[in-house]
Amino acid sequence: MKILLKNTLLQIVAIVVATSWLTACQLTTNESNNSKTSSSTQVLSHFSPRAENQYLTQEQAFQRSKRVSKINYQLNFKLTGEESFSANSTINFDLSDNKYPLTLDLNQAQIISLVINGEQITKEKLKNSYNGWFITLPAQQLKKGENTITVDFTRKHSTNGEGLHRFKDPVDGKVYLYSHFEPAAAQQMFALFDQPDLKATYELTVSAPKNWTVFSATRETKTIPQGDFTLWHFPKSLTLSPYNFSMHAGPYTMWQDNSGKYPLRLFARQSVADQITPKHWFTYTKQGFEFFDEYFGINYPFIKYDQVLVPDFLYGAMENSAAVTFAEKSFLTNGEMSQSRRQRLASVIMHEMAHQWFGNLATMKWWNGLWLNESFAAFMATLATNEATEFNNAWRSFYALW
């Protein structure tokens, strides 16, 4: 059976590789963005201004990705638990030409200041440059080569499950934040080039109430007490698509397990902590890492692994790099979890873990490639659940779904 599954997987991988060539899936090095010559000229010869609406088209996204590369975001947030937050985004990037304007995505924010390559933009020019969905950077203020844009702004927390979502627990009144960015919702939290093929590195600083925990794609390097608040510093991440980055904050209950290959943490609201069985989460997670590291032949690259159960979540789970979110309603229990529910938990953990390689390391160029991303993760989740856990009938469940 294992040999048969390996052969089947090899066939699927062959299809995946062929499809990745056709759709130009990108690795974390973002190497394809570094060659900007003839292809850039060809695209820009058909350059057209971006439509004044919320949605970036595939054509406009590809025009932008031909011009922009080597992106780094330096993000600073001030979180208080109130309905709004304040933030600063510094975007460093290379530009292949400065013949045309460039747009930067930022959804429904109140911009306090905008600095383009050291030049403060006047309030009048800013009013004309920002339409509530994106900022238009004038061509004459851009440079061929290295550019730096800094945006200071405030924004209300999202309550729709996207961006930086805020939830006030009706049980105890405590406030919890979590982010969700797929598809193209990072712009509801910070200023950026919000498309999957424009990968970047992220550096993060967060001021949050002193009784909160903040976690993201990397483990914090230091925390500095500042009265009623704590300043959290996170080092530069590996190169990630915007939708794979995340930040979560609040007075979460935390469990830890350092007995495996990678340090593991599990988070949940305090009011539901007694409805969670951490041993199941840590067991299946460790089994998953042992399986995927060996099977893919590439060790998990993101050093640590956090999982957080959150309320009001739009989907079953989300594969944020090293900080995966799960819809808590699917995994809470007032007693011992049944076998079927444990199998469901194992399968979802494996699904999101598979994405750490296929989705986070290798990423589709545009959102129409999500079918391949999700299909491969569904297959690998079943394979891992069947091979690495107690649920060796996982294929029967898989076939029943289809």
C-alpha positions in Angstrom: 0.0 0.0 0.0 2.8 2.4 0.9 4.6 1.7 -2.4 1.4 2.2 -4.3 0.8 5.5 -2.5 4.4 6.6 -3.3 3.9 5.8 -7.0 0.6 7.8 -6.9 2.3 10.7 -5.2 5.1 10.7 -7.7 2.5 11.0 -10.5 0.9 13.9 -8.7 4.2 15.5 -8.1 4.9 15.3 -11.8 1.7 17.1 -12.5 2.5 19.6 -9.8 5.9 20.3 -11.2 4.5 20.7 -14.7 1.7 23.0 -13.5 4.2 25.0 -11.4 6.2 25.7 -14.6 3.0 26.8 -16.4 1.8 29.0 -13.5 5.3 30.1 -12.4 5.0 29.0 -8.7 7.7 30.9 -6.8 10.2 29.7 -4.1 11.0 31.7 -1.1 14.0 33.2 -2.7 11.7 35.1 -5.1 14.4 34.7 -7.8 12.0 35.3 -10.7 11.5 38.9 -9.5 15.1 39.6 -10.0 15.2 39.5 -13.8 13.4 42.6 -15.0 14.7 43.3 -18.5 12.8 42.4 -21.7 9.7 40.9 -20.0 9.4 44.1 -17.9 9.6 46.3 -21.0 7.0 44.2 -22.8 4.6 44.5 -19.9 5.2 48.2 -19.3 4.6 49.0 -23.0 1.0 48.1 -22.3 0.9 49.9 -18.9 -2.5 51.2 -17.9 -3.5 53.0 -14.7 -5.1 50.9 -11.9 -8.8 51.1 -11.7 -10.3 53.1 -8.9 -11.8 50.2 -7.0 -11.0 47.8 -4.2 -9.8 44.9 -6.2 -6.5 44.4 -7.9 -6.8 42.5 -11.2 -4.4 39.7 -12.2 -3.1 41.9 -15.1 -2.3 44.8 -12.8 -0.7 42.5 -10.3 1.6 41.0 -12.9 2.5 44.5 -14.1 3.5 45.3 -10.6 5.4 42.1 -9.9 7.5 42.7 -13.1 8.7 46.0 -11.6 9.1 45.3 -7.9 11.6 43.0 -6.1 13.7 42.5 -3.0 10.9 43.6 -0.6 11.3 44.0 3.1 8.6 45.2 5.5 9.4 46.8 8.8 6.1 46.8 10.8 5.3 48.6 14.0 2.0 48.2 15.8 0.5 49.8 18.9 -2.3 47.6 20.3 -4.4 48.7 23.2 -7.4 46.3 23.0 -9.7 49.2 21.9 -11.6 49.2 18.6 -8.7 50.8 16.6 -5.0 50.3 16.4 -2.1 52.5 15.2 0.7 51.4 13.0 3.7 52.3 10.9 4.8 50.4 7.8 8.2 50.9 6.2 8.5 49.3 2.8 11.9 48.8 1.3 12.0 47.5 -2.3 13.9 47.6 -5.6 12.1 49.1 -8.6 13.2 48.2 -12.2 12.1 51.6 -13.6 10.4 54.8 -12.5 8.6 55.6 -15.7 5.2 55.0 -14.3 3.3 55.4 -10.9 3.2 52.5 -8.5 0.4 51.5 -6.1 0.7 50.4 -2.5 -2.3 48.6 -0.9 -3.8 49.8 2.3 -7.5 49.3 3.0 -9.7 51.9 4.8 -7.0 53.5 6.9 -6.6 57.0 8.2 -3.2 58.0 7.0 -1.3 60.3 9.3 1.8 60.7 7.2 3.4 59.4 4.0 7.1 59.6 3.2 8.5 58.6 -0.2 12.3 58.3 -0.4 12.8 60.8 2.4 10.2 63.3 1.1 7.2 64.1 3.3 4.1 64.2 1.2 1.8 67.2 1.9 -1.7 66.6 3.2 -3.2 67.9 -0.1 -1.1 65.6 -2.2 -1.9 62.7 0.2 -5.6 63.4 -0.2 -5.2 63.0 -3.9 -3.0 59.9 -3.7 -5.1 57.7 -1.4 -8.6 56.5 -2.3 -9.3 54.2 0.7 -8.0 51.1 -1.1 -4.5 52.0 -2.3 -1.9 54.7 -2.3 -0.6 55.9 -5.7 3.1 56.7 -5.6 4.0 59.3 -8.3 6.6 58.2 -10.8 8.7 61.4 -10.2 9.2 60.5 -6.6 10.3 57.0 -7.2 13.8 55.8 -8.1 15.2 53.1 -10.3 16.8 50.8 -7.8 16.3 51.0 -4.0 13.2 52.8 -2.6 11.8 53.3 0.9 8.2 54.2 1.7 7.0 54.9 5.2 3.3 55.1 6.1 1.9 56.1 9.5 -1.8 55.3 10.0 -4.6 54.3 12.2 -7.4 51.8 11.4 -10.3 50.1 13.1 -9.8 46.4 13.8 -11.7 44.2 11.4 -14.7 42.3 12.7 -15.3 40.3 9.5 -12.6 37.6 10.1 -10.1 39.3 7.9 -7.2 41.6 8.4 -6.5 42.1 12.2 -9.7 40.8 13.7 -10.8 41.8 17.1 -13.0 39.6 19.4 -14.3 40.6 22.8 -15.1 37.5 24.8 -18.7 37.7 26.1 -17.8 35.4 29.0 -15.1 37.5 30.7 -14.8 40.7 28.5 -11.2 39.9 27.5 -10.1 41.1 24.0 -8.3 38.8 21.6 -6.7 39.7 18.2 -5.7 37.4 15.3 -4.9 38.0 11.7 -6.1 36.4 8.5 -4.9 37.5 5.1 -6.1 35.0 2.5 -7.0 36.1 -0.1 -5.5 39.6 -0.3 -6.6 40.9 3.2 -3.2 41.8 4.6 -3.9 45.3 3.4 -6.5 45.5 6.2 -3.6 45.5 8.6 -0.6 47.2 7.0 0.6 48.9 3.8 2.1 46.5 1.3 2.1 45.0 -2.2 -0.8 42.5 -1.5 -0.4 39.8 -4.0 0.9 36.2 -3.5 3.9 36.3 -5.9 5.5 39.4 -4.3 7.2 37.6 -1.5 9.1 39.6 1.2 10.8 39.5 4.6 9.0 40.9 7.6 10.4 42.5 10.8 7.9 43.2 13.5 7.7 45.4 16.6 4.5 45.4 18.7 3.4 47.4 21.8 0.7 45.5 23.6 -0.9 45.3 27.1 1.5 43.8 29.5 -0.8 40.8 30.2 -0.9 39.8 26.5 1.1 37.4 24.5 2.1 38.3 20.9 3.2 35.7 18.4 4.0 35.8 14.7 6.0 34.0 12.0 9.2 34.2 14.1 9.8 33.8 17.8 10.3 37.1 19.7 13.9 38.0 20.5 13.2 40.3 23.4 10.4 41.9 25.3 10.7 45.3 27.1 8.3 46.3 29.9 6.9 49.8 29.4 4.5 50.5 32.2 1.1 49.0 31.4 2.5 47.8 28.0 5.2 45.4 26.8 7.2 46.0 23.6 7.8 42.8 21.6 10.6 42.5 19.1 10.5 39.9 16.3 13.5 39.3 14.0 13.4 39.2 10.2 11.4 36.3 8.8 12.2 34.1 5.9 10.8 35.2 2.6 7.0 34.8 2.6 4.0 35.6 0.5 1.9 38.3 2.3 -1.0 35.9 2.9 1.4 33.5 4.8 2.5 36.1 7.3 0.5 36.7 10.5 0.3 38.3 13.9 -1.8 37.3 16.9 -2.1 39.0 20.3 -4.2 38.8 23.5 -4.3 37.2 27.0 -4.2 33.7 25.5 -3.7 30.6 27.5 -0.6 28.9 26.3 0.6 25.3 26.4 4.2 24.2 25.4 5.9 21.0 24.3 9.6 21.0 23.6 10.0 17.2 23.6 10.1 16.9 19.8 12.3 18.2 17.0 10.7 21.7 17.0 9.4 23.8 19.9 5.6 23.7 19.9 3.0 26.0 21.4 -0.7 25.9 21.6 -2.9 28.9 22.3 -6.6 29.4 23.1 -8.9 31.9 24.9 -8.9 31.6 28.6 -12.6 31.0 28.8 -12.4 27.8 26.6 -9.1 26.5 27.8 -10.7 23.7 29.8 -12.4 22.4 26.6 -9.1 21.6 24.9 -6.9 18.5 25.2 -3.3 19.7 24.5 -1.9 16.2 24.5 -3.8 15.3 21.3 -2.6 18.5 19.5 1.0 17.9 20.5 1.0 14.2 19.7 -0.4 14.6 16.1 1.8 17.7 15.5 5.0 15.8 16.4 4.0 12.8 14.4 3.3 15.1 11.4 6.8 16.7 11.6 8.5 13.3 11.7 6.6 12.2 8.7 6.9 15.3 6.5 10.6 16.0 7.2 11.4 12.5 6.1 8.9 12.3 3.2 9.7 15.6 1.6 13.4 15.4 2.3 13.4 19.1 3.3 13.3 19.9 7.0 10.7 22.3 8.3 12.3 25.7 7.8 10.5 28.0 10.1 12.2 26.9 13.4 9.1 27.0 15.8 5.5 26.0 15.4 2.6 27.7 17.0 -1.1 26.7 16.7 -4.0 28.9 18.0 -7.7 28.3 18.3 -9.7 31.4 17.5 -13.4 32.4 17.4 -15.3 33.9 14.5 -13.0 32.2 12.0 -14.0 32.2 8.4 -12.6 28.8 7.5 -11.5 25.5 9.2 -7.9 26.6 9.6 -5.2 28.7 8.0 -1.6 27.8 7.3 0.1 31.0 8.4 3.8 30.4 8.5 4.8 29.0 11.9 1.6 30.4 13.5 -1.4 28.4 12.3 -5.0 29.4 13.1 -7.9 27.0 13.7 -11.6 27.6 14.1 -12.1 26.8 17.7 -15.7 25.7 17.3 -14.6 22.5 15.5 -12.2 21.4 18.2 -13.7 22.2 21.6 -15.1 19.4 23.8 -16.6 19.1 27.2 -15.2 15.6 27.6 -12.9 13.1 25.9 -12.8 13.6 22.2 -14.4 10.8 20.2 -12.3 8.8 17.8 -13.8 10.4 14.8 -13.2 13.9 16.2 -9.6 13.0 17.0 -9.1 11.8 13.4 -10.6 15.0 12.1 -8.2 17.0 14.4 -5.2 14.9 13.1 -6.2 15.5 9.5 -6.6 19.2 9.8 -3.2 19.5 11.7 -1.6 17.5 8.8 -3.3 19.6 6.1 -2.0 22.9 7.5 1.4 21.4 8.2 1.7 20.2 4.6 1.1 23.8 3.5 4.3 24.9 5.3 6.1 23.2 2.4 3.6 23.4 -0.4 2.1 26.9 -0.1 4.5 28.7 2.1 7.9 27.5 0.6 6.5 27.1 -2.9 3.6 29.5 -3.6 1.2 30.0 -6.5 1.7 33.1 -8.6 -2.0 34.2 -8.4 -5.1 33.2 -6.6 -6.4 31.0 -9.4 -3.7 28.5 -8.3 -5.3 27.9 -4.9 -7.0 24.7 -6.2 -3.6 23.1 -6.6 -2.4 24.4 -3.2 -5.4 23.0 -1.4 -5.7 19.7 -3.4 -2.1 18.8 -2.7 -2.5 19.6 1.0 -5.7 17.5 1.2 -3.9 14.5 -0.4 -0.8 14.9 1.8 -2.9 15.3 5.0 -4.6 12.0 4.3 -1.3 10.3 3.5 0.3 11.6 6.7 -2.7 10.8 8.9 -2.8 7.3 7.5 1.0 6.6 7.8 2.0 8.6 10.9 -0.9 8.4 13.3 -3.2 5.8 14.9 -5.8 6.4 12.2 -4.6 3.9 9.6 -8.0 3.9 7.9 -7.7 7.5 6.8 -8.0 6.7 3.1 -11.5 5.2 3.7 -12.6 8.6 5.2 -10.9 10.4 2.3 -12.8 8.3 -0.4 -16.1 8.8 1.5 -15.7 12.6 1.1 -15.3 12.3 -2.7 
